[in-house]
């Protein structure tokens, strides 16, 4: 019952696409920070690893918070779309 959020070229619902994108971004964020924390001491001598680990943790929390704030309007739109779709089909059935 996805009316607005469909893939135009296939006509399928995009809920699976949102899950795939969310999973990919999460893995990219985790592996990206992990790679940075692993590689940075090799390239920069006398670096303080705990300080950079703290920066990494704060950066991840900030990124997750910003992603959450950006996702709220999209989630509201999806919820409104689902309500409209259910109301329209309920009127047709009655």
MDTraj code that builds the backbone (N, CA, C; nanometers):
import mdtraj as md
import numpy as np

residues = "UNK UNK UNK UNK UNK UNK UNK UNK UNK UNK UNK UNK UNK UNK UNK UNK UNK UNK UNK UNK UNK UNK UNK UNK UNK UNK UNK UNK UNK UNK UNK UNK UNK UNK UNK UNK UNK UNK UNK UNK UNK UNK UNK UNK UNK UNK UNK UNK UNK UNK UNK UNK UNK UNK UNK UNK UNK UNK UNK UNK UNK UNK UNK UNK UNK UNK UNK UNK UNK UNK UNK UNK UNK UNK UNK UNK UNK UNK UNK UNK UNK UNK UNK UNK UNK UNK UNK UNK UNK UNK UNK UNK UNK UNK".split()
xyz = np.array([
    [0.0811, -0.1195, 0.0000],
    [0.0000, 0.0000, 0.0000],
    [0.0853, 0.1256, 0.0000],
    [0.1980, 0.1226, -0.0618],
    [0.2798, 0.2429, -0.0729],
    [0.2314, 0.3212, -0.1932],
    [0.1765, 0.4387, -0.1720],
    [0.1232, 0.5144, -0.2843],
    [0.2250, 0.6137, -0.3381],
    [0.2878, 0.6891, -0.2500],
    [0.3836, 0.7902, -0.2944],
    [0.5224, 0.7310, -0.3088],
    [0.5638, 0.6525, -0.2101],
    [0.6999, 0.6015, -0.2058],
    [0.7097, 0.4697, -0.2820],
    [0.7137, 0.4773, -0.4121],
    [0.7319, 0.3584, -0.4960],
    [0.8509, 0.3823, -0.5871],
    [0.9086, 0.2745, -0.6264],
    [1.0089, 0.2863, -0.7310],
    [0.9348, 0.2988, -0.8632],
    [0.9558, 0.4074, -0.9333],
    [0.8772, 0.4364, -1.0524],
    [0.9001, 0.3306, -1.1603],
    [1.0232, 0.2890, -1.1769],
    [1.0528, 0.1968, -1.2860],
    [1.0107, 0.0536, -1.2581],
    [0.9874, 0.0157, -1.1328],
    [0.9429, -0.1210, -1.1040],
    [0.8055, -0.1250, -1.0397],
    [0.7626, -0.0174, -0.9787],
    [0.6346, -0.0169, -0.9112],
    [0.6342, -0.0899, -0.7788],
    [0.7501, -0.1151, -0.7241],
    [0.7587, -0.1867, -0.5970],
    [0.7679, -0.0878, -0.4813],
    [0.7332, -0.1360, -0.3663],
    [0.7433, -0.0552, -0.2450],
    [0.8905, -0.0393, -0.2071],
    [0.9279, 0.0749, -0.1509],
    [1.0691, 0.1030, -0.1257],
    [1.1103, 0.0765, 0.0183],
    [1.0279, 0.0063, 0.0960],
    [1.0675, -0.0193, 0.2343],
    [1.1957, -0.1009, 0.2405],
    [1.2117, -0.1982, 0.1526],
    [1.3343, -0.2787, 0.1503],
    [1.4530, -0.1933, 0.1106],
    [1.4315, -0.0960, 0.0222],
    [1.5407, -0.0085, -0.0197],
    [1.5875, 0.0779, 0.0966],
    [1.4947, 0.1275, 0.1764],
    [1.5321, 0.2060, 0.2938],
    [1.6131, 0.1245, 0.3930],
    [1.5745, -0.0013, 0.4113],
    [1.6505, -0.0880, 0.5013],
    [1.7918, -0.1109, 0.4503],
    [1.8052, -0.1327, 0.3203],
    [1.9378, -0.1563, 0.2621],
    [2.0246, -0.0320, 0.2749],
    [1.9678, 0.0855, 0.2462],
    [2.0444, 0.2104, 0.2557],
    [2.0857, 0.2356, 0.4002],
    [1.9946, 0.2149, 0.4952],
    [2.0271, 0.2367, 0.6366],
    [2.1384, 0.1434, 0.6821],
    [2.1312, 0.0162, 0.6424],
    [2.2341, -0.0800, 0.6794],
    [2.3682, -0.0427, 0.6175],
    [2.3673, -0.0018, 0.4907],
    [2.4924, 0.0351, 0.4236],
    [2.5559, 0.1573, 0.4889],
    [2.4763, 0.2575, 0.5217],
    [2.5313, 0.3774, 0.5859],
    [2.5851, 0.3465, 0.7253],
    [2.5167, 0.2601, 0.7983],
    [2.5642, 0.2230, 0.9312],
    [2.6976, 0.1496, 0.9234],
    [2.7068, 0.0530, 0.8318],
    [2.8326, -0.0208, 0.8168],
    [2.9447, 0.0704, 0.7690],
    [2.9135, 0.1606, 0.6763],
    [3.0153, 0.2539, 0.6274],
    [3.0657, 0.3429, 0.7402],
    [2.9743, 0.3896, 0.8243],
    [3.0140, 0.4736, 0.9371],
    [3.1021, 0.3965, 1.0346],
    [3.0608, 0.2753, 1.0682],
    [3.1377, 0.1959, 1.1644],
    [3.2755, 0.1597, 1.1098],
    [3.2796, 0.1070, 0.9878],
    [3.4080, 0.0662, 0.9308],
    [3.4959, 0.1863, 0.8977],
    [3.4339, 0.2975, 0.8617],
    [3.5116, 0.4178, 0.8316],
    [3.5841, 0.4705, 0.9540],
    [3.5124, 0.4801, 1.0671],
    [3.5777, 0.5260, 1.1893],
    [3.6807, 0.4252, 1.2378],
    [3.6487, 0.2971, 1.2230],
    [3.7449, 0.1943, 1.2637],
    [3.8728, 0.2011, 1.1827],
    [3.8598, 0.2199, 1.0518],
    [3.9779, 0.2301, 0.9656],
    [4.0579, 0.3557, 0.9975],
    [3.9889, 0.4649, 1.0246],
    [4.0589, 0.5888, 1.0586],
    [4.1360, 0.5745, 1.1888],
    [4.0738, 0.5144, 1.2885],
    [4.1418, 0.4981, 1.4169],
    [4.2585, 0.3999, 1.4072],
    [4.2494, 0.3050, 1.3146],
    [4.3588, 0.2098, 1.2971],
    [4.4739, 0.2722, 1.2186],
    [4.4431, 0.3489, 1.1155],
    [4.5466, 0.3983, 1.0252],
    [4.6127, 0.5264, 1.0745],
    [4.5435, 0.6059, 1.1514],
    [4.5982, 0.7362, 1.1895],
    [4.7283, 0.7271, 1.2678],
    [4.7413, 0.6395, 1.3668],
    [4.8698, 0.6333, 1.4377],
    [4.9860, 0.5889, 1.3488],
    [4.9578, 0.5186, 1.2392],
    [5.0648, 0.4763, 1.1500],
    [5.1163, 0.5918, 1.0651],
    [5.0293, 0.6860, 1.0330],
    [5.0686, 0.7972, 0.9466],
    [5.1165, 0.9190, 1.0249],
    [5.0667, 0.9369, 1.1462],
    [5.1034, 1.0528, 1.2271],
    [5.1807, 1.0024, 1.3484],
    [5.3092, 1.0332, 1.3577],
    [5.3856, 0.9853, 1.4739],
    [5.3456, 1.0598, 1.6013],
    [5.3640, 0.9928, 1.7128],
    [5.3377, 1.0488, 1.8456],
    [5.1931, 1.0956, 1.8626],
    [5.1033, 1.0248, 1.8025],
    [4.9628, 1.0626, 1.8154],
    [4.9065, 0.9975, 1.9420],
    [4.8150, 1.0662, 2.0032],
    [4.7533, 1.0137, 2.1241],
    [4.6260, 0.9385, 2.0843],
    [4.6348, 0.8076, 2.0882],
    [4.5241, 0.7245, 2.0409],
    [4.3973, 0.7445, 2.1240],
    [4.4041, 0.7528, 2.2574],
    [4.2787, 0.7734, 2.3315],
    [4.2065, 0.9025, 2.2933],
    [4.2814, 1.0063, 2.2629],
    [4.2184, 1.1314, 2.2222],
    [4.1434, 1.1132, 2.0908],
    [4.2064, 1.0436, 1.9967],
    [4.1402, 1.0209, 1.8689],
    [4.0243, 0.9227, 1.8825],
    [4.0348, 0.8283, 1.9744],
    [3.9219, 0.7398, 1.9999],
    [3.8042, 0.8194, 2.0562],
    [3.8339, 0.9153, 2.1438],
    [3.7287, 1.0009, 2.1971],
    [3.6646, 1.0825, 2.0854],
    [3.7481, 1.1388, 1.9962],
    [3.6943, 1.2116, 1.8812],
    [3.6071, 1.1211, 1.7955],
    [3.6496, 0.9967, 1.7789],
    [3.5716, 0.9020, 1.6986],
    [3.4366, 0.8718, 1.7602],
    [3.4353, 0.8495, 1.8910],
    [3.3086, 0.8195, 1.9588],
    [3.2154, 0.9397, 1.9534],
    [3.2686, 1.0582, 1.9805],
    [3.1864, 1.1793, 1.9749],
    [3.1377, 1.2029, 1.8325],
    [3.2244, 1.1799, 1.7349],
    [3.1845, 1.1969, 1.5950],
    [3.0743, 1.1012, 1.5540],
    [3.0840, 0.9765, 1.5989],
    [2.9791, 0.8795, 1.5662],
    [2.8470, 0.9184, 1.6308],
    [2.8516, 0.9604, 1.7571],
    [2.7281, 1.0011, 1.8238],
    [2.6658, 1.1225, 1.7560],
    [2.7495, 1.2164, 1.7149],
    [2.6998, 1.3341, 1.6446],
    [2.6385, 1.2962, 1.5099],
    [2.7049, 1.2068, 1.4376],
    [2.6528, 1.1635, 1.3075],
    [2.5200, 1.0902, 1.3222],
    [2.5090, 1.0055, 1.4230],
    [2.3830, 0.9334, 1.4452],
    [2.2720, 1.0308, 1.4839],
    [2.3052, 1.1298, 1.5673],
    [2.2047, 1.2290, 1.6063],
    [2.1588, 1.3102, 1.4857],
    [2.2522, 1.3530, 1.4022],
    [2.2149, 1.4297, 1.2832],
    [2.1338, 1.3454, 1.1859],
    [2.1706, 1.2187, 1.1707],
    [2.0940, 1.1304, 1.0829],
    [1.9525, 1.1102, 1.1371],
    [1.9410, 1.1019, 1.2693],
    [1.8082, 1.0889, 1.3296],
    [1.7227, 1.2116, 1.3062],
    [1.7811, 1.3296, 1.3226],
    [1.7053, 1.4520, 1.2975],
    [1.6659, 1.4634, 1.1510],
    [1.7515, 1.4173, 1.0619],
    [1.7190, 1.4227, 0.9192],
    [1.6134, 1.3191, 0.8826],
    [1.6086, 1.2086, 0.9556],
    [1.5152, 1.1008, 0.9217],
    [1.3746, 1.1255, 0.9750],
    [1.3599, 1.2120, 1.0746],
    [1.2281, 1.2329, 1.1349],
    [1.1252, 1.2829, 1.0327],
    [1.1544, 1.3858, 0.9515],
    [1.0532, 1.4277, 0.8525],
    [1.0187, 1.3178, 0.7522],
    [1.1164, 1.2391, 0.7121],
    [1.0902, 1.1295, 0.6191],
    [0.9992, 1.0248, 0.6828],
    [1.0246, 0.9919, 0.8088],
    [0.9397, 0.8944, 0.8772],
    [0.7975, 0.9467, 0.8953],
    [0.7840, 1.0768, 0.9219],
    [0.6504, 1.1355, 0.9339],
    [0.5781, 1.1295, 0.8000],
    [0.6491, 1.1588, 0.6907],
    [0.5870, 1.1508, 0.5585],
    [0.5421, 1.0088, 0.5263],
    [0.6241, 0.9112, 0.5598],
    [0.5874, 0.7718, 0.5341],
    [0.4643, 0.7341, 0.6165],
    [0.4599, 0.7771, 0.7432],
    [0.3448, 0.7457, 0.8282],
    [0.2172, 0.8106, 0.7747],
    [0.2261, 0.9368, 0.7332],
    [0.1092, 1.0059, 0.6779],
    [0.0635, 0.9374, 0.5496],
    [0.1579, 0.8978, 0.4666],
    [0.1247, 0.8293, 0.3422],
    [0.0523, 0.6973, 0.3699],
    [0.0991, 0.6231, 0.4689],
    [0.0341, 0.4962, 0.5032],
    [-0.1073, 0.5200, 0.5561],
    [-0.1259, 0.6235, 0.6378],
    [-0.2595, 0.6537, 0.6906],
    [-0.3538, 0.6908, 0.5773],
    [-0.3074, 0.7743, 0.4847],
    [-0.3913, 0.8133, 0.3708],
    [-0.4264, 0.6915, 0.2866],
    [-0.3290, 0.6054, 0.2632],
    [-0.3548, 0.4856, 0.1827],
    [-0.4562, 0.3947, 0.2512],
    [-0.4458, 0.3799, 0.3831],
    [-0.5409, 0.2933, 0.4546],
    [-0.6804, 0.3552, 0.4578],
    [-0.6889, 0.4879, 0.4737],
    [-0.8197, 0.5526, 0.4745],
    [-0.8864, 0.5429, 0.3381],
    [-0.8093, 0.5588, 0.2326],
    [-0.8663, 0.5507, 0.0980],
    [-0.9188, 0.4110, 0.0694],
    [-0.8435, 0.3095, 0.1069],
    [-0.8905, 0.1731, 0.0817],
    [-1.0073, 0.1369, 0.1726],
    [-1.0128, 0.1941, 0.2936],
    [-1.1256, 0.1672, 0.3832],
    [-1.2547, 0.2266, 0.3268],
    [-1.2471, 0.3447, 0.2654],
    [-1.3659, 0.4058, 0.2051],
    [-1.4127, 0.3250, 0.0846],
    [-1.3184, 0.2710, 0.0079],
    [-1.3562, 0.1921, -0.1091],
    [-1.4230, 0.0613, -0.0683],
    [-1.3802, 0.0027, 0.0418],
    [-1.4382, -0.1244, 0.0871],
    [-1.5783, -0.1055, 0.1447],
    [-1.6025, 0.0115, 0.2052],
    [-1.7317, 0.0341, 0.2725],
    [-1.8455, 0.0615, 0.1757],
])
top = md.Topology()
chain = top.add_chain()
for i, resn in enumerate(residues, 1):
    res = top.add_residue(resn, chain, resSeq=i)
    for name in ("N", "CA", "C"):
        top.add_atom(name, md.element.get_by_symbol(name[0]), res)
traj = md.Trajectory(xyz[None], top)
